[in-house]
């Protein structure tokens, strides 16, 4: 059973936390660029939060994929309640066989850091590369492997706590605790691989221009000191690569 089946509702509710919009959503869509008329594959889509936002941003076709049956149930329920034309598949992304070259963009919000080994990371990247047309781009978010947890910065005021070894070995768990606006909490693990492992995996499957993008703050929040700790040492990081 996916670790997210038991926390699906709480995880979806966490999309209301301010950092999700002011940093996460803003950075993702800045990295994606204009997606109007495009075919987009949304991997590790959860309950379809970004799948729906991608469709609302003008994508012609969006398919969300997640291994959690409960997450996909919530996504399909929302699509039934308010149809946008999003499709959903319940699959482990590492085993996915997408139509080759059909996607203009692949989005992956917090997928790659679930690889406990370099081999699994390569499998994830290979699926994303196969799905894209030549010139298509792969954009997503990840635990910030450039800055492992050191315990020197608290993200509690953002609804986020992140713990793990200061000098993690490959495959070491990084623990996240999320506190929603109503005080409800949930936890989950992802896994550390060295930045070099990401460089090598993207290169092995044929991606060009893989780079870490950092994070950006939406213009309306710039100058607000509330965000200083998050931006000084971000717990999460965006990335981009081109086929």
QUIWORA-V176165 format. One line per field, one symbol per residue. ss: DSSP state (H for helix, E for strand, L for the rest). phi: phi as a letter, one per 20 degrees, with the letter a starting at -180 (. if undefined). burial: b if it has 16 or more other ideal C-beta (glycine too) atoms within 10 Angstrom, else e. A space follows every 50 residues. Layout:
BEGIN
ss=???
phi=???
burial=???
END
This chain:
BEGIN
ss=LLLLHHHHHHHHHHHHLHHHHHHHHHHHHHHHLLLLLLEEEEELLLLLHH HHHHHHLLLLEEEEEELLHHHHHHHHHHHHHLLLLLEEEELLHHHLLLLL LLEEEEEEELLHHHLLLHHHHHHHHHHHHHHEEEEEEEEEEEELLLLLLL LLLLLHHHLEEEELLLLLLLLLEEEEEEELLLLLEEEEEEELLLHHHHHH HHHHHLLEEEEEEELLLLHHHLLLHHHHHHHHLLLEEEEEEEL
phi=.ffegfcgfffffffefgffefdffffgffffmfdgneecddelflengf gfffffeoffbccecbeegffffffffffffcfdnedccebfgfdfcfgf meeecddbemdffeeebffffffgfffffffefgnfcdcacbgfffbggc mecddffenccccrffcfefnffdedcddffenfcbcbdccecfgfffgf ffffeofdlfbedmccdggfdfnefgegffffbffcbebbbce
burial=ebebeebbebbbbbbebbbbebbbbbbbbebbeebeebbbbbbbbbbbbb bbbbbebebebbbbbbbbebbbebbbebbeeeeeebebbbbebbebebee eebbbbbbbbbbbbbbebebbbbbbbbbbbbbeeebbbbbbbbbbeebbe eeeebeebbbbbebeeebeeeeebebebbbeeeeebebebbbbeeebbeb bbeebebeebebbebbbeeeeeeeeebeebeeebbbbbbbbeb
END
